[in-house]
Amino acid sequence: MSVPFFLFCPKEISPSVKAGKGVHVKADREWLEIAILNLLDNAIQYTPEEGKIEAAVESRESWQKLEIRDTGIGIAPEALPHIFERFYRADPSRSSHCEGAGLGLSLVQWIVAQHQGRMEVKSEPGKGSCFTLWLPADAAAHAGPGHDRL
C-alpha cells in the first residue's frame, strides 16, 4: 500500500517515508489504510508549519513495525493513558483549532487489535510524538490474494 500523505498536507511540513524490504502483513487493506491515515492526519494537524513528519516501516522478526513520528506539539504525560479512549481530547485549549470528535486514536487501536497487533506511543510536549504499530508478519513468502504489502 502506498499513501502519499504529503499530497494531503495543507501545511509546509517536510515529510519523509522509509520503507524496508520484506514487510508483509495479512490485513484488511481498507481498515489498515484508515488506521494509517488517522495517524498521519493527527501528525499533520498537530505539527506546526516547517515541522517534520516521518513514516517508516520495517520487518522485525515475526513482527512488522510501522512508525509515524512528528515534531508537533506533543502530548502531556498525564494525557497519555487516556488518548485511546473514545471522545478523549488532550488539552482542548491547545487543540481547539483542530477538528475531530476524539474517535481517531480509539479507532486506530481497535483496528490494530483486530489484526492481533499492538500500539505504542511516546511523546514529549513541545517536541512531538511517535506512534508505533506492531503487526504480526505474514508467513507467506509473497503477497497474494488476501495479503497486502504494508
N, C-alpha and C positions, 0 to 999 in steps of 0.2 A: 504494500500500500504506500502510495506517496501522496502526501498532503503538503503542497507548497504554502505553508502558513503565512509566509511573507506577502503573498498576494492579497490576503485579507486584512493586513495590518494597516490601520488608518494613521499610524504614527511613524515618525522617523526612528525606528528601532533596528538595531543590527541583528539579523537572525543568522544562526548557523545550524547546520544539520550534519551529524556524523553517523554514518550507518556502517556497522560492522558486517562482515560476511557470515553467511550461515545462520542468520537469525530467522527462525521459523517458529510460529505458534499455530496451534489448531484453535481457531477462533471464529466467532461470528463477525465478519468484516464490518457490517454496519454498526454493531454495538461497540466494537473496538474503536472504530472511527469516531463515534460520538464521544467516547472517553477521552481520546487524544485531543479532539477539537475543543472539548471543555477545558482541558488543562492549558492548551495554547491560548484560548480566549481569556482565561484568567491571567495568564502571564502578560498578555498584551494589555489588558485593562489596568493592571496594577504596576506596570513598568512605565516610567516616565520617558518623555522624548529623549533621544540619544542613549537609551538603555540598551541592554542586550538580552536576547533570548536564545538559549542553546537547547537543541533537542539531539539526543544521542541514543542509539540502540546498539546493543552488543549481546553476544552469547556468553553465558557464564555457566558452564557445566550443564545441568539439567534445567536451568532457568534462562529466560530471555529478559533482558533489562532494558526498559525504556525510561530515560531520564529527561525531564524538562526543567531547565534551570533559568532563572531570570534575575535581573538586577533591579527588581521592583521594590515596593515599599516594605515588603516582608510581613510577617505575622508575629504578633506578640506571643511570648511563651505561654501566657495564661489562656490564650485563644486556641492554641494548637490542639488540645484534647477535644475540642468541640467542632473543628472545621468540617468534619464529615457528617455532622448532624444535619438533618433536613431543616431548612429555613434559617440556619445559623449564619449570621454575617458578622465577621470580626470587625469591631470598632466602626459602627455605622457612620460616624462623623468623618472618618478618613476615606470611606468608600462611598460616600453619598453621590459622587459623580459617576459611579459605575452602576449599570443596570443589572438586574437579576433578582431572583427570589431567594437565593441561598440554597438552591437544589443541586447545582452543578457538581460539587465535590461528593455529595452523598450518592449521586447517580454514578459518578466515576468509580467510587468504592464498590458499589453494588455490581457494576459491570465486571470489574476486576475479580470480585469474589465469585461471580458466576463462571468465570474462566479458571477457577481454582488458583487464583493469584493472590498477591498481597501488595499493599501500598506502603510507602514510607514518605515522610515529609521532614525536611529540615528547613528552618527559616530563621532569619535574623532581621529584626526591624531596621529599616534603613539600608539594608544590604541586599535583600532578595530572598527568594525561596527556591527550593529544589524538590520536585515531586518525582518519586521513583516508583515505577510499576514493575513488578516481578511477575512474569507469566511462565507457566510450565512450557518447556521446549516441546516441540512436536517431534515425536520419534521417527516420523517419516523422513527419508533421506532427501526427498524432493517435494516441492509444492504440487499438489494435485487437487482433485475435487474435494472440497471441504477443508482445504488447507490454505491459509493465507500467509503471505510473507509480511512480516512486520517491518 
